[in-house]
Structure formats: C-alpha cells, structure tokens
Amino acid sequence: MSVDSSLSELREAIDELDSKLLTLFNERANLAKDVATVKLRDGASVDFYRPDREASVLRRVQEKNPGPLKDEDVARIYRELMSSCLAVEKPLTIAFLGPSGTFTQEAALKHFGHAVHTLEAATISDIFHEVDNGDAHYGVVPVENSTEGVINHTLDTFMNSSLQICGEVALRIHHHLLSTADSLADVKVVYSHQQSLAQCRQWLVVNLPSVEIIAVSSNAEAARLAHEEKGAAAIAGEIASDIYHLNKLASHIEDEPNNTTRFLVLGKQRVPASGDDKTSMMISTKNVAGALQAALAPFAYAGISLNKIESRPSRQGAWDYVFFVDIDGHQDDEKVAAVLQELQPNVNLLKVIGSYPRAVI
C-alpha cells in the first residue's frame, strides 16, 4: 500500500491483517491440540514442553526476520504465542523465587511466556523441592550475575539433587527507584536486596548520599515496604512497579549498563540436542598435583570450549572441592560423549547436570 494512502485505508488494512493473524493463531493452537492428542495416543511419558523444539523455533524465526521488528521483539512475540499454544495442550506450573515481583519471576515469564501458572517459593532450595515433588513442572533459579558473580546457594543445591538443567535465561537487569513519593527529595529510606544495592552503589552515593539504605530479603519485599511506608523507596524491576503500584522516581540506575543475570531452568527430563547447546557438569578430582589440569585437558584436545568453571566446598572433608564446569555442546554430541567417557575413570565424581539449549535473546 502506498505511503500516500489515507489514514482510514491504512487502518482498514491493519484490521484486515489482524483478522488473518487471529485466524492463523487459532489454527496454530488447534495444531498444538492435535500434537497433544498424538502424544497421549502414543503413550509412555509425555513431555508437552520441549525446550529443544522451542529454542529451534525461536532461532529460525529470528534468522528469517526481515525487519523492521527487532530479533528480540520477534522472539518475545513467538514465545508468548508458543506459551499460549502450550497452555492449550497442558498448562505448566513454574516455581520461582518469590515473592511476586522478583527478577526470577521476570525470568520465568520471559522464558515460558505469560500463559503459565507461577508458584512462589521462599528459597532456592524450595524451588528444587517443588519441582522434585511434582508441585511444579519446572523451576527457575538464578545462578550468576555479570557484575556480582556466582549464586553459591544454587550451585550447592545441585550437589544433592537429581534434577536436570533444561534451559537457561539471560535477563538484562534494569533497576528503578520506586516509591509512592513524588520526588527524590521525599525519600527517607531505600530498601532492596543486597545484590541490587551493590549494583546501584555509585548512583546512590551521588543521588541519595544522606538517605538510609536497608538490605532486605528480595527486591519484591522492598517494593512491598515502599508501598506501605511513607517516604520509603525500593530498588526493583519493572514488574515490581506494576504489582505494587509504585512511581518510578528514577529509571535504569544500575552502575553497569550491561548488567545481566543468568538463570537456569530446572526439570526432570533429559533434553535432546537443539543444534546450539551447552552442557553443565560437576567434577571432583583426586587430591593430587595437576589433577584438575588433567581433568580439563581432554576438552582442550577435543576442541571443546569451556565457558565457565567454579569451585565449591564438597562438604565431604576439609579442603575437598567440587568443580562446576560449563562447556559448549550437548552430552550426546560425538566429541563431548567421547571426552566424558575418557574422563570418567580419572576423577572421583563426574555428574552431568544437564545439556540444554543456549539462551535465545
């Protein structure tokens, strides 16, 4: 249609296209119902949610995206569409670190879409428990932040868990100063989680140098307090602003503009390869010189990239450690499988805790 078309003609064209999209959306939902019928007919254990399939779809639509929509926006639209279609097959329950309004809830909704049920958990351990006992199909837990480092509690909980990592979420963290007050001059106290306070330290020094700063259990709890107390403000995310009806006195107050938190998706299923995967494992080496180097060398010889290595006390003895290692590739890939087989007899412990699709923007 010509750019010289009248406004009414353009609106009519949009309305016609919206009608076609609505029909196509529902056709997709009906196909999702048919998929569920086939899965149930075939029997055995049924995994309605397929992280590998979803990741492949999102990558494909981004690769085919001609614009002007950004790839990130296209992924968001399709994620919500897939979330709604999956809810037609089987609504999912996702456990997250509560209360409502946390970045963990935001990460869960980013990954699964808004058609899921969310279940608040008080601690990271509780999220593992909710998934393990079947009260939630999946859980989302924070594992590391780009400025503050690893979340030790998450790594420690894996040591005694049989759950698998089924996916990962990379969430850009934007902090806002939220309050019922109308201006910074009215703020007497600021609440937030200690990590968020650390991530906004310089902004607080410059903009609120004489205001009392108090660390609380979560940003959502901070938002609740800011809603209830006159003169109180919270450092929290967009979702907390909406839930607790707070004004944004300042936006994007994080000191590092690229501040990102990585979250892991927990489940019981082993995820097939998607074509762009990562594998996480726990390794405990023998207590001899060069043991860790010997354990990691086969990955280098095979040309497999190590993305991350973290050590945590094993709690089995003094100075005994478990290493958490992330590598490129899927455990079923020929090269990765060969290295894991070579490594097994040369370490005290080798436990793959998941192969899963790399986070899609």
GUBARO-542493 format. One record per residue (C-alpha): chain; x, y, z; residue in one letter. Coordinates in Angstrom, 2 decimals, always signed. Example, Ala and Ser with C-alpha at 12.3 -4.5 7.8 and 13.67 -1.06 7.14 Angstrom:
<vexfis>
VEXFI  mol       xx       yy       zz  type
VEXFI    A   +12.30    -4.50    +7.80     A
VEXFI    A   +13.67    -1.06    +7.14     S
</vexfis>
This chain:
<vexfis>
VEXFI  mol       xx       yy       zz  type
VEXFI    A    +0.00    +0.00    +0.00     M
VEXFI    A    +1.29    +3.46    -0.87     S
VEXFI    A    +2.58    +5.78    +1.86     V
VEXFI    A    +0.19    +8.33    +0.37     D
VEXFI    A    -2.82    +6.20    +1.32     S
VEXFI    A    -5.34    +7.80    +3.63     S
VEXFI    A    -5.30    +7.08    +7.34     L
VEXFI    A    -8.62    +5.24    +7.08     S
VEXFI    A    -7.25    +2.97    +4.32     E
VEXFI    A    -4.20    +2.13    +6.43     L
VEXFI    A    -6.37    +1.32    +9.42     R
VEXFI    A    -8.61    -0.89    +7.31     E
VEXFI    A    -5.53    -2.75    +6.03     A
VEXFI    A    -4.32    -3.26    +9.62     I
VEXFI    A    -7.76    -4.53   +10.70     D
VEXFI    A    -7.82    -6.99    +7.80     E
VEXFI    A    -4.34    -8.22    +8.66     L
VEXFI    A    -5.27    -8.58   +12.34     D
VEXFI    A    -8.21   -10.79   +11.36     S
VEXFI    A    -5.90   -13.01    +9.31     K
VEXFI    A    -3.40   -13.19   +12.20     L
VEXFI    A    -6.16   -14.17   +14.63     L
VEXFI    A    -7.23   -16.98   +12.33     T
VEXFI    A    -3.65   -18.19   +11.96     L
VEXFI    A    -3.02   -18.01   +15.72     F
VEXFI    A    -6.02   -20.24   +16.37     N
VEXFI    A    -5.02   -22.63   +13.59     E
VEXFI    A    -1.67   -22.97   +15.34     R
VEXFI    A    -3.43   -23.60   +18.66     A
VEXFI    A    -5.57   -26.32   +17.06     N
VEXFI    A    -2.41   -27.96   +15.70     L
VEXFI    A    -0.98   -27.84   +19.22     A
VEXFI    A    -4.10   -29.69   +20.45     K
VEXFI    A    -3.55   -32.29   +17.72     D
VEXFI    A    +0.07   -32.68   +18.85     V
VEXFI    A    -1.14   -33.33   +22.39     A
VEXFI    A    -3.61   -35.94   +21.13     T
VEXFI    A    -0.87   -37.78   +19.22     V
VEXFI    A    +1.47   -37.68   +22.22     K
VEXFI    A    -1.18   -39.11   +24.53     L
VEXFI    A    -2.18   -41.75   +21.99     R
VEXFI    A    +1.42   -42.91   +21.67     D
VEXFI    A    +1.55   -43.43   +25.44     G
VEXFI    A    +4.71   -43.62   +27.57     A
VEXFI    A    +5.84   -40.50   +29.40     S
VEXFI    A    +4.67   -37.33   +27.68     V
VEXFI    A    +6.79   -34.19   +27.66     D
VEXFI    A    +4.47   -31.48   +26.40     F
VEXFI    A    +7.17   -28.84   +26.80     Y
VEXFI    A   +10.19   -29.40   +24.56     R
VEXFI    A   +12.99   -26.89   +25.28     P
VEXFI    A   +14.97   -28.06   +22.24     D
VEXFI    A   +11.98   -27.60   +19.92     R
VEXFI    A   +11.14   -24.16   +21.32     E
VEXFI    A   +14.73   -22.96   +21.00     A
VEXFI    A   +14.87   -24.17   +17.38     S
VEXFI    A   +11.65   -22.31   +16.53     V
VEXFI    A   +12.89   -19.07   +18.10     L
VEXFI    A   +16.23   -19.25   +16.30     R
VEXFI    A   +14.52   -19.98   +12.99     R
VEXFI    A   +12.12   -17.04   +13.17     V
VEXFI    A   +14.98   -14.73   +14.14     Q
VEXFI    A   +17.06   -15.95   +11.19     E
VEXFI    A   +14.12   -15.35    +8.83     K
VEXFI    A   +13.15   -11.99   +10.33     N
VEXFI    A   +13.30    -9.32    +7.57     P
VEXFI    A   +12.58    -6.40    +9.92     G
VEXFI    A   +11.69    -3.73   +10.82     P
VEXFI    A   +10.89    -5.64   +14.04     L
VEXFI    A   +14.00    -6.38   +16.10     K
VEXFI    A   +15.01   -10.02   +16.59     D
VEXFI    A   +14.43    -9.63   +20.33     E
VEXFI    A   +10.87    -8.42   +19.72     D
VEXFI    A   +10.15   -11.24   +17.27     V
VEXFI    A   +11.39   -13.79   +19.84     A
VEXFI    A    +9.16   -12.24   +22.51     R
VEXFI    A    +6.07   -12.39   +20.29     I
VEXFI    A    +6.68   -16.01   +19.31     Y
VEXFI    A    +7.47   -17.03   +22.86     R
VEXFI    A    +4.09   -15.72   +24.01     E
VEXFI    A    +2.38   -17.45   +21.07     L
VEXFI    A    +4.05   -20.76   +21.93     M
VEXFI    A    +3.19   -20.25   +25.60     S
VEXFI    A    -0.50   -19.84   +24.78     S
VEXFI    A    -0.49   -22.83   +22.43     C
VEXFI    A    +1.25   -24.97   +25.04     L
VEXFI    A    -1.39   -23.97   +27.58     A
VEXFI    A    -3.98   -25.48   +25.20     V
VEXFI    A    -2.04   -28.78   +25.39     E
VEXFI    A    -1.19   -28.68   +29.10     K
VEXFI    A    -0.82   -25.59   +31.34     P
VEXFI    A    +2.56   -25.55   +33.06     L
VEXFI    A    +3.33   -24.56   +36.64     T
VEXFI    A    +6.67   -22.82   +37.12     I
VEXFI    A    +8.28   -22.32   +40.53     A
VEXFI    A   +10.24   -19.11   +41.07     F
VEXFI    A   +11.97   -17.29   +43.90     L
VEXFI    A    +9.24   -15.17   +45.47     G
VEXFI    A    +7.52   -13.07   +46.43     P
VEXFI    A    +5.79   -11.76   +43.31     S
VEXFI    A    +7.79    -9.07   +41.57     G
VEXFI    A   +11.29   -10.57   +41.67     T
VEXFI    A   +13.68   -10.76   +38.74     F
VEXFI    A   +13.38   -14.55   +38.99     T
VEXFI    A    +9.66   -14.27   +38.22     Q
VEXFI    A   +10.50   -11.93   +35.34     E
VEXFI    A   +13.00   -14.50   +34.01     A
VEXFI    A   +10.40   -17.28   +34.32     A
VEXFI    A    +7.87   -15.28   +32.31     L
VEXFI    A   +10.49   -14.33   +29.73     K
VEXFI    A   +11.35   -17.98   +29.17     H
VEXFI    A    +7.90   -19.62   +29.43     F
VEXFI    A    +5.58   -16.75   +28.49     G
VEXFI    A    +2.62   -15.44   +30.45     H
VEXFI    A    +0.26   -18.38   +29.82     A
VEXFI    A    +1.90   -20.44   +32.59     V
VEXFI    A    +0.96   -20.64   +36.26     H
VEXFI    A    +3.69   -19.34   +38.56     T
VEXFI    A    +4.34   -20.72   +42.03     L
VEXFI    A    +6.18   -18.65   +44.64     E
VEXFI    A    +8.95   -20.33   +46.62     A
VEXFI    A   +10.65   -18.82   +49.65     A
VEXFI    A   +14.16   -20.10   +48.92     T
VEXFI    A   +16.22   -21.58   +46.11     I
VEXFI    A   +16.12   -24.94   +47.89     S
VEXFI    A   +12.33   -24.73   +47.94     D
VEXFI    A   +12.28   -24.30   +44.15     I
VEXFI    A   +14.23   -27.55   +43.76     F
VEXFI    A   +11.81   -29.21   +46.19     H
VEXFI    A    +8.67   -28.00   +44.37     E
VEXFI    A    +9.94   -29.47   +41.08     V
VEXFI    A   +11.22   -32.66   +42.68     D
VEXFI    A    +7.93   -33.44   +44.41     N
VEXFI    A    +5.84   -32.61   +41.33     G
VEXFI    A    +4.09   -29.46   +42.58     D
VEXFI    A    +5.77   -27.56   +39.74     A
VEXFI    A    +6.70   -28.84   +36.28     H
VEXFI    A    +9.80   -26.63   +36.15     Y
VEXFI    A   +11.63   -24.14   +38.32     G
VEXFI    A   +13.74   -21.09   +37.58     V
VEXFI    A   +16.74   -20.23   +39.77     V
VEXFI    A   +19.42   -17.51   +39.49     P
VEXFI    A   +22.95   -18.84   +39.02     V
VEXFI    A   +25.22   -15.87   +38.27     E
VEXFI    A   +25.30   -12.13   +37.72     N
VEXFI    A   +27.70   -10.41   +35.34     S
VEXFI    A   +28.83    -7.91   +37.98     T
VEXFI    A   +28.35    -9.72   +41.30     E
VEXFI    A   +29.37   -13.26   +40.30     G
VEXFI    A   +28.01   -16.70   +41.07     V
VEXFI    A   +25.00   -17.56   +43.30     I
VEXFI    A   +26.60   -20.10   +45.63     N
VEXFI    A   +23.32   -21.40   +47.06     H
VEXFI    A   +22.19   -22.57   +43.61     T
VEXFI    A   +25.41   -24.48   +42.93     L
VEXFI    A   +25.41   -26.05   +46.39     D
VEXFI    A   +21.83   -27.29   +46.00     T
VEXFI    A   +22.75   -29.22   +42.84     F
VEXFI    A   +25.11   -31.42   +44.87     M
VEXFI    A   +22.23   -33.34   +46.44     N
VEXFI    A   +19.65   -33.03   +43.66     S
VEXFI    A   +18.69   -35.35   +40.82     S
VEXFI    A   +17.10   -32.54   +38.80     L
VEXFI    A   +18.40   -31.62   +35.36     Q
VEXFI    A   +19.09   -28.23   +33.82     I
VEXFI    A   +16.61   -27.95   +30.94     C
VEXFI    A   +17.37   -24.42   +29.79     G
VEXFI    A   +18.89   -21.06   +30.62     E
VEXFI    A   +17.64   -17.48   +30.60     V
VEXFI    A   +19.78   -14.35   +30.22     A
VEXFI    A   +17.93   -11.38   +31.69     L
VEXFI    A   +19.23    -7.83   +31.33     R
VEXFI    A   +18.79    -6.31   +34.79     I
VEXFI    A   +17.39    -2.80   +34.88     H
VEXFI    A   +16.95    -1.27   +38.32     H
VEXFI    A   +14.48    +1.50   +39.03     H
VEXFI    A   +13.91    +3.61   +42.13     L
VEXFI    A   +10.26    +3.04   +43.04     L
VEXFI    A    +8.14    +4.84   +45.61     S
VEXFI    A    +4.74    +6.32   +46.40     T
VEXFI    A    +6.61    +9.62   +46.84     A
VEXFI    A    +6.62   +12.24   +44.11     D
VEXFI    A   +10.31   +13.19   +44.13     S
VEXFI    A   +13.76   +12.15   +45.33     L
VEXFI    A   +13.62   +14.87   +47.98     A
VEXFI    A   +10.79   +13.00   +49.72     D
VEXFI    A   +12.73    +9.72   +50.05     V
VEXFI    A   +13.97    +8.97   +53.59     K
VEXFI    A   +14.94    +5.29   +53.27     V
VEXFI    A   +15.76    +2.91   +50.41     V
VEXFI    A   +15.11    -0.83   +50.59     Y
VEXFI    A   +16.48    -3.51   +48.27     S
VEXFI    A   +18.24    -6.85   +48.10     H
VEXFI    A   +21.92    -6.60   +48.97     Q
VEXFI    A   +22.95    -7.55   +45.42     Q
VEXFI    A   +20.83    -4.80   +43.90     S
VEXFI    A   +22.20    -2.29   +46.38     L
VEXFI    A   +25.71    -3.30   +45.31     A
VEXFI    A   +24.78    -2.93   +41.64     Q
VEXFI    A   +23.48    +0.62   +42.23     C
VEXFI    A   +26.06    +1.73   +44.79     R
VEXFI    A   +27.52    +4.63   +42.81     Q
VEXFI    A   +24.12    +6.01   +41.83     W
VEXFI    A   +23.02    +6.00   +45.48     L
VEXFI    A   +26.19    +7.79   +46.59     V
VEXFI    A   +25.70   +10.53   +44.02     V
VEXFI    A   +21.91   +10.97   +44.18     N
VEXFI    A   +20.88    +9.95   +47.72     L
VEXFI    A   +24.03   +10.39   +49.84     P
VEXFI    A   +22.25   +11.01   +53.17     S
VEXFI    A   +19.40    +8.51   +52.82     V
VEXFI    A   +19.31    +5.36   +54.97     E
VEXFI    A   +19.96    +2.17   +52.97     I
VEXFI    A   +18.49    -1.11   +54.26     I
VEXFI    A   +19.04    -4.58   +52.74     A
VEXFI    A   +16.01    -6.90   +52.70     V
VEXFI    A   +15.31   -10.44   +51.51     S
VEXFI    A   +14.26    -9.53   +47.96     S
VEXFI    A   +13.51    -6.61   +45.67     N
VEXFI    A    +9.84    -7.59   +45.77     A
VEXFI    A    +9.85    -7.32   +49.56     E
VEXFI    A   +11.49    -3.90   +49.14     A
VEXFI    A    +8.69    -2.85   +46.80     A
VEXFI    A    +6.08    -4.04   +49.29     R
VEXFI    A    +7.69    -1.94   +52.03     L
VEXFI    A    +7.91    +1.07   +49.73     A
VEXFI    A    +4.20    +0.71   +49.04     H
VEXFI    A    +3.35    +0.61   +52.75     E
VEXFI    A    +5.77    +3.16   +54.25     E
VEXFI    A    +5.60    +6.88   +53.63     K
VEXFI    A    +8.95    +8.24   +52.49     G
VEXFI    A   +10.26    +4.76   +51.59     A
VEXFI    A   +11.63    +3.77   +48.19     A
VEXFI    A   +12.70    +0.47   +46.68     A
VEXFI    A   +15.26    -0.52   +44.10     I
VEXFI    A   +13.46    -3.10   +41.98     A
VEXFI    A   +12.44    -4.05   +38.46     G
VEXFI    A    +9.60    -3.13   +36.11     E
VEXFI    A    +7.37    -5.99   +37.24     I
VEXFI    A    +7.51    -4.82   +40.88     A
VEXFI    A    +6.47    -1.33   +39.82     S
VEXFI    A    +3.33    -2.74   +38.20     D
VEXFI    A    +2.43    -5.17   +41.00     I
VEXFI    A    +2.86    -2.71   +43.89     Y
VEXFI    A    +1.62    +0.43   +42.04     H
VEXFI    A    +4.75    +2.50   +42.60     L
VEXFI    A    +6.05    +5.59   +40.84     N
VEXFI    A    +9.36    +5.48   +39.01     K
VEXFI    A   +11.41    +8.26   +40.56     L
VEXFI    A   +14.45    +7.22   +38.52     A
VEXFI    A   +14.99    +4.59   +35.81     S
VEXFI    A   +17.99    +2.45   +34.87     H
VEXFI    A   +20.02    +3.35   +37.93     I
VEXFI    A   +22.33    +0.32   +37.72     E
VEXFI    A   +26.02    +1.33   +37.65     D
VEXFI    A   +26.82    -1.15   +34.85     E
VEXFI    A   +24.58    -0.75   +31.78     P
VEXFI    A   +25.25    -4.34   +30.64     N
VEXFI    A   +24.31    -5.86   +34.00     N
VEXFI    A   +22.86    -9.31   +33.22     T
VEXFI    A   +21.76   -12.23   +35.39     T
VEXFI    A   +21.78   -15.80   +34.14     R
VEXFI    A   +19.03   -18.13   +35.33     F
VEXFI    A   +18.70   -21.90   +34.99     L
VEXFI    A   +15.52   -23.82   +34.22     V
VEXFI    A   +15.17   -26.96   +36.38     L
VEXFI    A   +13.22   -30.05   +35.41     G
VEXFI    A   +13.24   -33.84   +35.43     K
VEXFI    A   +13.65   -34.51   +31.73     Q
VEXFI    A   +16.80   -35.01   +29.68     R
VEXFI    A   +16.67   -32.50   +26.82     V
VEXFI    A   +17.60   -33.61   +23.28     P
VEXFI    A   +20.12   -31.61   +21.26     A
VEXFI    A   +18.82   -28.41   +19.65     S
VEXFI    A   +21.85   -27.62   +17.50     G
VEXFI    A   +23.26   -24.89   +19.76     D
VEXFI    A   +23.67   -26.28   +23.25     D
VEXFI    A   +25.63   -26.12   +26.47     K
VEXFI    A   +26.40   -28.85   +29.00     T
VEXFI    A   +26.89   -28.35   +32.74     S
VEXFI    A   +28.60   -30.88   +34.98     M
VEXFI    A   +30.06   -31.43   +38.42     M
VEXFI    A   +33.59   -32.79   +38.69     I
VEXFI    A   +35.52   -33.84   +41.79     S
VEXFI    A   +39.19   -34.63   +41.17     T
VEXFI    A   +41.64   -36.76   +43.05     K
VEXFI    A   +43.71   -34.85   +45.60     N
VEXFI    A   +46.99   -34.96   +43.70     V
VEXFI    A   +49.07   -32.31   +41.94     A
VEXFI    A   +47.80   -31.49   +38.44     G
VEXFI    A   +44.52   -33.39   +38.87     A
VEXFI    A   +42.29   -30.52   +37.72     L
VEXFI    A   +44.52   -29.77   +34.73     Q
VEXFI    A   +44.45   -33.45   +33.74     A
VEXFI    A   +40.65   -33.48   +34.05     A
VEXFI    A   +40.17   -30.42   +31.85     L
VEXFI    A   +42.86   -31.16   +29.26     A
VEXFI    A   +40.76   -33.65   +27.21     P
VEXFI    A   +38.25   -30.89   +26.47     F
VEXFI    A   +41.01   -28.70   +25.08     A
VEXFI    A   +42.46   -31.55   +22.99     Y
VEXFI    A   +38.99   -32.20   +21.52     A
VEXFI    A   +38.48   -28.52   +20.70     G
VEXFI    A   +35.58   -28.15   +23.15     I
VEXFI    A   +35.29   -24.69   +24.67     S
VEXFI    A   +34.98   -24.34   +28.45     L
VEXFI    A   +32.62   -21.46   +29.22     N
VEXFI    A   +32.91   -21.48   +32.97     K
VEXFI    A   +34.47   -23.20   +35.96     I
VEXFI    A   +33.54   -22.59   +39.60     E
VEXFI    A   +34.69   -24.40   +42.74     S
VEXFI    A   +32.56   -25.11   +45.80     R
VEXFI    A   +33.41   -26.98   +49.03     P
VEXFI    A   +32.16   -30.55   +48.74     S
VEXFI    A   +31.24   -30.69   +52.46     R
VEXFI    A   +32.73   -34.18   +52.43     Q
VEXFI    A   +36.03   -33.19   +54.03     G
VEXFI    A   +38.34   -30.25   +54.71     A
VEXFI    A   +39.72   -28.66   +51.51     W
VEXFI    A   +37.77   -31.07   +49.31     D
VEXFI    A   +36.12   -29.27   +46.38     Y
VEXFI    A   +33.61   -29.88   +43.61     V
VEXFI    A   +34.10   -28.03   +40.32     F
VEXFI    A   +31.12   -26.85   +38.30     F
VEXFI    A   +32.04   -26.75   +34.61     V
VEXFI    A   +30.07   -25.42   +31.63     D
VEXFI    A   +31.11   -26.43   +28.10     I
VEXFI    A   +29.88   -25.84   +24.57     D
VEXFI    A   +27.97   -28.74   +23.03     G
VEXFI    A   +25.49   -31.45   +24.04     H
VEXFI    A   +26.39   -34.56   +26.02     Q
VEXFI    A   +25.13   -36.66   +23.10     D
VEXFI    A   +27.45   -34.92   +20.61     D
VEXFI    A   +30.11   -37.35   +19.45     E
VEXFI    A   +33.07   -35.25   +20.63     K
VEXFI    A   +31.54   -34.42   +24.01     V
VEXFI    A   +30.44   -38.02   +24.66     A
VEXFI    A   +33.96   -39.29   +23.87     A
VEXFI    A   +35.58   -36.82   +26.30     V
VEXFI    A   +33.12   -37.67   +29.08     L
VEXFI    A   +33.84   -41.35   +28.61     Q
VEXFI    A   +37.60   -40.69   +28.74     E
VEXFI    A   +37.24   -38.53   +31.84     L
VEXFI    A   +35.06   -40.89   +33.91     Q
VEXFI    A   +37.75   -43.25   +35.27     P
VEXFI    A   +40.17   -40.43   +36.09     N
VEXFI    A   +38.03   -38.42   +38.53     V
VEXFI    A   +36.27   -39.15   +41.80     N
VEXFI    A   +32.98   -37.71   +40.54     L
VEXFI    A   +31.57   -36.82   +37.13     L
VEXFI    A   +27.90   -35.84   +37.11     K
VEXFI    A   +26.29   -34.21   +34.10     V
VEXFI    A   +23.54   -31.96   +35.47     I
VEXFI    A   +22.13   -31.05   +32.09     G
VEXFI    A   +22.57   -30.42   +28.39     S
VEXFI    A   +20.26   -27.64   +27.23     Y
VEXFI    A   +19.76   -25.00   +24.52     P
VEXFI    A   +21.85   -21.87   +24.77     R
VEXFI    A   +19.75   -18.88   +25.86     A
VEXFI    A   +17.87   -17.20   +23.00     V
VEXFI    A   +17.77   -13.41   +23.16     I
</vexfis>
